[in-house]
Amino acid sequence: MPNDILSILNEAGGLNAKVFSLVRLKLLASLAALGPDGATYRELKAALDINDGVLFANLNVLKEMGYLVSGKITSEGKELELYTITPEGQDEWKRTRTWLCRFLNCGA
Amino acid sequence: MEENTNLAVPVPQLRCMNMEKRKKVIAFFGELGFHFNIGAFDDRLIAQKLVCLLELKGIHLGYPCSLYVRGPYSPDLTLDLYAFTREFETLQTSSRLNPAEKEAAGELGRIFGLKPVLLEVGATYGYYAIRQECDPLEALRQVKRLKPFYSEAQIALGISKAKEFLFQPSKKDRENLKKETGIWQRASLQSLEH
């Protein structure tokens, strides 16, 4: 397996560049850990400390890319928006994380 | 080619251990009268927080919790809830709770009453206070930061429930409380004499 920096950088060609923003990485990492359970909008907002405009826009981008789905749920009588990662989202996050690990080990 | 016999043994053992821990959780659900429904968001939340509170109480269920965007949470439990839904929903188990576990389940049910908000606040507070060894004020601050969508009253009630369930007062605590409240007790007894 190649472990020189140039090879590792070139492997990034297989990744989706649109995932590489701090907010999107935070969202994918958070939701990947929860699997089919997902998290509500208000939980993501509070835990990740992201303002409404940025959070909503980035959740929508990830949805458009097919990495997340959303739906209404009811909790204690309140209607909330639940976001869940899709299998495509899990795959993309796995690829991204693997590449980042290789990249950082190489750079260290 | 030489056969590697070491590889053959751990797999069934691991599967057996996984099954045992799942069966124990189902026994707790049964004892608590919790009829789990995978399609209900609140039920999945209740399942997570019950397990987390029991683990914080020192009952080892094999589903350790860590902090996620949803507060203290066990991804392993989620995997099992989805993989063995029927067993959880129909409370299929061969596992029995010992007297200490039954007592813990009874206390948990009596104090929290399967209420999602109280369980969520209580588990979050307990996690910060016990696992992260935060002092009470810091643990409260963290709960408010992570769960700002709950009212002050809900947070206060959830924390008081967590304290009741998770923290047994020590002899020193009892003595301090006696000292603190003794003056009021004596005053009220004196007022009764008049």
Chai-1 contact restraints between the chains, C-beta under 6 A:
chainA,res_idxA,chainB,res_idxB,connection_type,confidence,min_distance_angstrom,max_distance_angstrom,comment,restraint_id
A,S30,B,V69,contact,1.0,0.0,6.0,A-B,restraint_1
A,A33,B,Y68,contact,1.0,0.0,6.0,A-B,restraint_2
A,A33,B,P75,contact,1.0,0.0,6.0,A-B,restraint_3
A,G35,B,T78,contact,1.0,0.0,6.0,A-B,restraint_4
A,P36,B,Y82,contact,1.0,0.0,6.0,A-B,restraint_5
A,D37,B,R44,contact,1.0,0.0,6.0,A-B,restraint_6
A,D37,B,T78,contact,1.0,0.0,6.0,A-B,restraint_7
A,A39,B,V69,contact,1.0,0.0,6.0,A-B,restraint_8
A,A39,B,R70,contact,1.0,0.0,6.0,A-B,restraint_9
A,R42,B,F149,contact,1.0,0.0,6.0,A-B,restraint_10
A,E43,B,V69,contact,1.0,0.0,6.0,A-B,restraint_11
A,E43,B,R70,contact,1.0,0.0,6.0,A-B,restraint_12
A,L44,B,V69,contact,1.0,0.0,6.0,A-B,restraint_13
A,A46,B,L146,contact,1.0,0.0,6.0,A-B,restraint_14
A,A46,B,P148,contact,1.0,0.0,6.0,A-B,restraint_15
A,A47,B,V69,contact,1.0,0.0,6.0,A-B,restraint_16
A,A47,B,L146,contact,1.0,0.0,6.0,A-B,restraint_17
A,I73,B,F41,contact,1.0,0.0,6.0,A-B,restraint_18
A,S75,B,F41,contact,1.0,0.0,6.0,A-B,restraint_19
A,S75,B,D42,contact,1.0,0.0,6.0,A-B,restraint_20
A,E76,B,P116,contact,1.0,0.0,6.0,A-B,restraint_21
